[in-house]
């Protein structure tokens, strides 16, 4: 089917925050098109609005447009939502080699679909796992959804879920799905009311809206994950999934997290790529962990030195403060001691004995002991 490339819509399940268009990949395809021409290979479908949505081939479409191609022959078939995700996932694992953003994008697309189906109250085809967004879209449901799909096993799903949750993308996706479903249901209810649909249809739509709001409230009440990992920033530099995982595990660990802000993780990832290149060695998970830990060790030493210096300064200030307090107290003692001395001088010789209380005797003993102690340390 001949299609105007500018009119094409992206795969509605692809998350372009997690899996953006890779300019390097587009550049390579552009070179290929300039040399050999555009061979298509795009898979698409028509949505309910009659628009053509890309299932797979976003990079090729972008490259073709950059080469000045405006119209191309594209395969447009009958493809349901699940198939749109599976075709996208297959492209990610085969043609894109499950790079760091591609594999995360695959799992993100399943989360979006499963949350949408569940929140809308629809059964999930080809999935034996019951999933509810108010209880979270977990590994079992996602793994079951991709059952039989090459390159997307349980371990892959677990790792990508961790990426998405620690980066805050999981919560963002669920929030977007809630807003989308609520908007669609509200629009449908409004349509039915405006068309004066039968009362039972309107009541059913109202019940659906209320049910979704209840689910959304439960989701909103869940504790949100704090962002501890800048997946998007790091993945711009670390192209292999294994490298991203190695980097994530070390920078989110307790030994590093205290010294490395989330917003500085991408810059560190870029430095690691440059360091491996300058050293003429392959960038590996071991290299990443060793370099990060050695860098943080240096930071820790500086921090410890600064803390020690701060503690020393604090100790000196405390000593000075105690001496000031002692001096003020001594001034009071000197004043009161002088007053007692004046009384002794003026005390009548034929009068009663000068009274000396036990409390005063004890105080004088403590004062004498304190003076002897300070003498012992050379302060007097």
C-alpha positions as CSV (number, residue, x, y, z in Angstrom):
1,X,0.0,0.0,0.0
2,X,1.4,3.4,-1.0
3,X,1.5,5.6,2.1
4,X,2.6,9.2,2.8
5,X,5.4,8.8,5.3
6,X,4.5,12.0,7.1
7,X,1.1,10.7,7.9
8,X,2.3,7.5,9.6
9,X,1.6,7.2,13.3
10,X,4.0,5.5,15.8
11,X,3.3,2.2,17.5
12,X,0.9,3.2,20.3
13,X,2.6,0.9,22.7
14,X,6.2,2.0,22.1
15,X,7.4,4.3,24.9
16,X,9.7,6.9,23.3
17,X,11.0,8.0,26.7
18,X,12.4,4.6,27.4
19,X,13.1,3.7,23.8
20,X,13.7,6.8,21.8
21,X,14.8,7.0,18.1
22,X,18.5,6.3,18.0
23,X,20.1,9.0,15.7
24,X,23.2,6.7,15.1
25,X,21.0,3.9,13.9
26,X,19.1,6.3,11.6
27,X,22.3,7.6,10.2
28,X,23.5,4.1,9.3
29,X,20.2,3.3,7.6
30,X,20.3,6.6,5.8
31,X,23.7,5.7,4.3
32,X,22.3,2.4,3.3
33,X,19.3,4.0,1.6
34,X,21.5,6.4,-0.3
35,X,23.6,3.6,-1.6
36,X,21.1,0.8,-2.3
37,X,17.7,2.5,-2.1
38,X,14.7,2.1,0.2
39,X,13.6,-1.5,0.5
40,X,10.8,-1.0,2.9
41,X,10.4,-3.8,5.4
42,X,7.8,-1.7,7.4
43,X,4.9,-3.4,9.1
44,X,1.9,-1.4,9.9
45,X,-1.9,-1.4,10.5
46,X,-4.9,0.9,10.3
47,X,-6.3,2.0,13.6
48,X,-10.0,2.7,14.2
49,X,-9.6,6.3,13.0
50,X,-8.2,5.0,9.7
51,X,-4.7,6.2,10.5
52,X,-1.7,4.0,9.6
53,X,0.3,3.0,12.7
54,X,3.8,1.6,12.5
55,X,4.3,-1.8,14.2
56,X,8.0,-2.1,13.4
57,X,10.4,0.0,11.3
58,X,10.4,3.4,13.1
59,X,14.1,3.9,12.4
60,X,13.7,3.0,8.7
61,X,10.8,5.4,8.3
62,X,12.8,8.2,9.9
63,X,15.8,7.5,7.7
64,X,13.7,7.4,4.6
65,X,12.2,10.8,5.4
66,X,15.7,12.2,6.0
67,X,16.6,10.9,2.5
68,X,13.7,12.9,1.0
69,X,11.4,10.0,0.4
70,X,7.8,11.1,0.9
71,X,5.8,8.1,-0.3
72,X,6.6,4.4,0.0
73,X,5.0,1.0,-0.4
74,X,4.3,-0.4,3.1
75,X,2.7,-3.6,4.3
76,X,-0.6,-2.7,6.1
77,X,-2.3,-5.6,7.6
78,X,-5.0,-6.6,10.2
79,X,-2.9,-6.4,13.4
80,X,-4.4,-6.4,16.9
81,X,-2.8,-4.7,19.9
82,X,-1.0,-7.8,21.2
83,X,0.4,-8.4,17.7
84,X,1.6,-4.8,17.5
85,X,3.6,-5.4,20.7
86,X,5.0,-8.8,19.6
87,X,6.1,-7.5,16.2
88,X,7.8,-4.6,18.0
89,X,9.4,-7.0,20.4
90,X,10.6,-9.3,17.6
91,X,12.2,-6.4,15.8
92,X,14.0,-5.3,19.0
93,X,15.4,-8.8,19.6
94,X,16.4,-9.6,16.0
95,X,17.2,-6.4,14.0
96,X,18.1,-4.2,17.0
97,X,19.9,-7.0,19.0
98,X,18.0,-6.2,22.2
99,X,20.1,-3.1,22.9
100,X,19.7,-1.3,26.2
101,X,16.7,0.8,25.2
102,X,15.2,-1.8,22.9
103,X,14.8,-4.5,25.6
104,X,13.5,-2.0,28.1
105,X,11.1,-0.7,25.5
106,X,9.8,-4.2,24.9
107,X,8.9,-4.7,28.6
108,X,7.5,-1.2,28.9
109,X,5.1,-1.9,26.0
110,X,3.8,-4.9,27.7
111,X,3.3,-3.0,31.0
112,X,1.3,-0.3,29.1
113,X,-0.9,-2.9,27.4
114,X,-1.5,-5.1,30.4
115,X,-2.3,-2.1,32.6
116,X,-4.7,-0.7,29.9
117,X,-6.5,-4.1,29.5
118,X,-6.8,-4.6,33.3
119,X,-7.9,-1.1,34.1
120,X,-10.5,-1.3,31.3
121,X,-11.8,-4.5,32.7
122,X,-10.9,-6.6,29.7
123,X,-9.6,-10.1,29.8
124,X,-6.0,-10.5,28.6
125,X,-5.8,-12.9,25.7
126,X,-3.1,-15.6,25.7
127,X,-2.3,-14.9,29.4
128,X,-3.1,-17.2,32.2
129,X,-1.9,-14.7,34.8
130,X,-4.5,-12.4,36.3
131,X,-3.0,-8.9,36.6
132,X,-4.3,-5.8,38.3
133,X,-2.7,-2.4,38.1
134,X,-3.7,-1.7,41.7
135,X,-1.5,-4.7,42.7
136,X,1.2,-3.9,40.1
137,X,2.1,-5.4,36.8
138,X,4.7,-7.9,37.8
139,X,7.2,-10.3,36.2
140,X,4.9,-13.3,36.0
141,X,2.2,-11.5,34.0
142,X,4.8,-9.9,31.6
143,X,6.8,-13.2,31.2
144,X,3.5,-15.0,30.5
145,X,2.5,-12.4,27.9
146,X,5.8,-12.9,26.1
147,X,5.8,-16.7,26.5
148,X,7.5,-18.3,23.5
149,X,9.0,-15.0,22.3
150,X,12.7,-15.3,21.8
151,X,15.0,-13.2,23.9
152,X,12.4,-12.2,26.5
153,X,12.7,-14.7,29.4
154,X,12.0,-14.2,33.1
155,X,15.4,-12.9,33.9
156,X,15.2,-10.3,31.2
157,X,11.8,-9.2,32.4
158,X,13.0,-9.0,36.0
159,X,16.0,-6.8,35.1
160,X,14.0,-4.5,32.9
161,X,11.3,-4.1,35.5
162,X,14.0,-3.1,37.9
163,X,15.3,-0.5,35.4
164,X,11.8,0.9,34.8
165,X,10.9,1.0,38.5
166,X,14.2,2.6,39.7
167,X,14.1,5.2,37.0
168,X,10.5,6.1,37.8
169,X,9.3,5.1,34.3
170,X,7.1,2.3,35.7
171,X,5.0,4.7,37.8
172,X,4.9,7.2,34.9
173,X,3.6,4.6,32.5
174,X,0.9,3.4,34.9
175,X,-0.1,7.0,35.5
176,X,-0.4,7.7,31.8
177,X,-2.6,4.6,31.3
178,X,-4.9,5.7,34.1
179,X,-5.3,9.1,32.6
180,X,-5.9,7.7,29.1
181,X,-8.5,5.1,30.1
182,X,-10.3,7.6,32.3
183,X,-10.4,10.1,29.4
184,X,-11.7,7.5,27.0
185,X,-14.4,6.3,29.3
186,X,-15.5,9.9,30.2
187,X,-15.7,10.7,26.5
188,X,-17.8,7.6,25.8
189,X,-20.2,8.5,28.7
190,X,-20.6,12.0,27.3
191,X,-21.3,10.6,23.8
192,X,-24.0,8.3,25.1
193,X,-25.6,11.2,27.1
194,X,-25.5,13.6,24.2
195,X,-27.1,10.9,21.9
196,X,-29.7,10.2,24.5
197,X,-28.8,6.5,24.6
198,X,-31.0,4.0,26.5
199,X,-30.8,4.5,30.2
200,X,-29.2,1.1,30.8
201,X,-26.3,1.9,28.5
202,X,-25.7,5.2,30.3
203,X,-25.9,3.5,33.7
204,X,-23.5,0.8,32.5
205,X,-21.0,3.5,31.3
206,X,-21.4,5.4,34.6
207,X,-20.6,2.2,36.5
208,X,-17.5,1.6,34.4
209,X,-16.3,5.1,35.0
210,X,-16.9,4.7,38.8
211,X,-15.1,1.3,38.8
212,X,-12.1,2.7,37.0
213,X,-11.9,5.6,39.4
214,X,-11.9,3.2,42.3
215,X,-9.0,1.2,40.7
216,X,-7.2,4.5,40.0
217,X,-7.5,5.6,43.6
218,X,-6.0,2.3,44.8
219,X,-3.1,2.7,42.4
220,X,-2.6,6.3,43.6
221,X,-2.5,5.2,47.2
222,X,0.4,2.8,46.5
223,X,3.9,3.9,47.6
224,X,5.7,5.3,44.6
225,X,9.3,4.2,43.9
226,X,11.9,6.9,44.5
227,X,14.1,7.6,41.4
228,X,17.5,6.0,42.1
229,X,18.6,5.4,38.5
230,X,18.7,7.6,35.4
231,X,18.0,4.9,32.8
232,X,17.3,7.3,29.9
233,X,20.5,9.3,30.5
234,X,22.7,6.3,31.1
235,X,21.4,4.3,28.1
236,X,22.5,7.1,25.8
237,X,26.0,6.1,26.4
238,X,25.8,2.4,27.4
239,X,24.2,0.7,24.4
240,X,24.4,-2.9,25.7
241,X,21.8,-4.1,28.1
242,X,24.4,-6.0,30.2
243,X,26.4,-2.8,30.6
244,X,23.4,-0.8,31.8
245,X,22.6,-3.5,34.3
246,X,26.1,-3.7,35.6
247,X,26.2,0.1,35.9
248,X,22.8,0.3,37.6
249,X,23.7,-2.4,40.2
250,X,26.8,-0.6,41.3
251,X,25.6,3.0,41.3
252,X,22.4,2.1,43.2
253,X,24.2,0.1,45.8
254,X,24.7,1.6,49.3
255,X,28.5,2.0,48.8
256,X,28.0,4.4,45.9
257,X,24.5,5.9,46.2
258,X,25.6,8.2,49.0
259,X,28.3,9.8,46.9
260,X,26.7,9.9,43.4
261,X,23.6,11.9,42.7
262,X,21.1,10.4,40.2
263,X,21.5,13.4,37.9
264,X,25.3,12.7,37.7
265,X,25.0,9.1,36.6
266,X,24.7,9.8,32.9
267,X,27.9,11.9,33.0
268,X,29.7,9.1,34.8
269,X,28.5,6.6,32.1
270,X,29.9,8.8,29.4
271,X,33.2,9.0,31.2
272,X,33.4,5.2,31.5
273,X,32.9,4.8,27.7
274,X,35.7,7.4,27.1
275,X,38.0,5.7,29.7
276,X,37.7,2.3,28.0
277,X,38.4,3.9,24.6
278,X,41.4,5.8,25.9
279,X,42.8,2.7,27.5
280,X,42.2,0.6,24.4
281,X,40.2,-2.0,26.3
282,X,36.7,-3.5,25.8
283,X,34.0,-2.0,27.8
284,X,32.7,-4.8,30.1
285,X,30.6,-5.1,33.2
286,X,33.7,-5.8,35.2
287,X,35.4,-2.7,33.8
288,X,32.4,-0.6,34.7
289,X,32.2,-1.9,38.3
290,X,35.9,-1.6,38.9
291,X,36.1,2.0,37.6
292,X,33.0,3.2,39.4
293,X,34.2,1.7,42.7
294,X,37.7,3.1,42.3
295,X,36.3,6.5,41.5
296,X,33.9,6.4,44.5
297,X,36.8,5.2,46.7
298,X,38.6,8.4,45.9
299,X,35.5,10.5,46.6
300,X,35.0,8.6,49.9
301,X,38.6,9.3,50.9
302,X,38.1,13.0,50.2
303,X,34.8,12.9,52.1
304,X,36.4,11.1,55.1
305,X,39.3,13.6,55.1
306,X,36.9,16.5,55.0
307,X,34.8,15.0,57.8
308,X,37.9,14.4,59.9
309,X,39.0,18.0,59.4
310,X,35.5,19.1,60.3
311,X,35.4,16.9,63.4
312,X,38.8,18.3,64.5
313,X,37.6,21.9,64.0
314,X,34.4,21.1,65.8
315,X,36.4,19.5,68.7
316,X,38.5,22.7,69.1
317,X,35.5,24.9,69.1
318,X,33.9,22.7,71.8
319,X,37.1,23.0,73.9
320,X,37.0,26.8,73.6
321,X,33.3,26.9,74.4
322,X,33.8,24.8,77.6
323,X,36.7,27.1,78.7
324,X,34.5,30.2,78.1
325,X,31.7,28.6,80.2
326,X,34.3,27.7,82.9
327,X,35.7,31.3,82.9
328,X,32.2,32.8,83.3
329,X,31.4,30.3,86.1
330,X,34.8,31.1,87.7
331,X,34.0,34.8,87.6
332,X,30.8,34.2,89.5
333,X,32.7,32.1,92.0
334,X,35.4,34.8,92.4
335,X,32.7,37.4,93.0
336,X,30.8,35.3,95.6
337,X,34.0,34.2,97.2
338,X,35.0,37.8,97.6
339,X,31.7,38.6,99.2
340,X,32.1,35.7,101.7
341,X,35.7,36.9,102.4
342,X,34.4,40.4,103.2
343,X,31.9,38.9,105.6
344,X,34.6,36.9,107.4
345,X,36.7,40.1,107.8
346,X,33.8,41.9,109.3
347,X,32.5,39.0,111.4
348,X,32.4,40.0,115.1
349,X,35.0,38.2,117.1
350,X,32.8,37.8,120.1
351,X,29.8,36.7,117.9
352,X,28.6,33.3,116.9
353,X,30.8,31.0,114.8
354,X,30.7,31.7,111.1
355,X,28.3,29.1,109.7
356,X,29.7,26.7,107.0
357,X,27.1,24.4,105.4
358,X,27.8,20.9,104.2
359,X,26.7,22.0,100.7
360,X,29.4,24.7,100.7
361,X,32.1,22.2,101.9
362,X,31.2,19.8,99.2
363,X,31.3,22.5,96.6
364,X,34.8,23.7,97.8
365,X,36.0,20.1,97.7
366,X,34.8,19.7,94.1
367,X,36.4,23.0,93.1
368,X,39.7,22.0,94.6
369,X,39.6,18.6,92.9
370,X,38.8,20.3,89.5
371,X,41.7,22.7,89.9
372,X,44.1,19.8,90.7
373,X,42.8,17.9,87.6
374,X,43.3,20.8,85.3
375,X,46.8,21.3,86.8
376,X,47.6,17.7,86.1
377,X,46.9,18.3,82.3
378,X,49.1,21.4,82.3
379,X,46.4,24.0,82.0
380,X,47.5,25.9,85.2
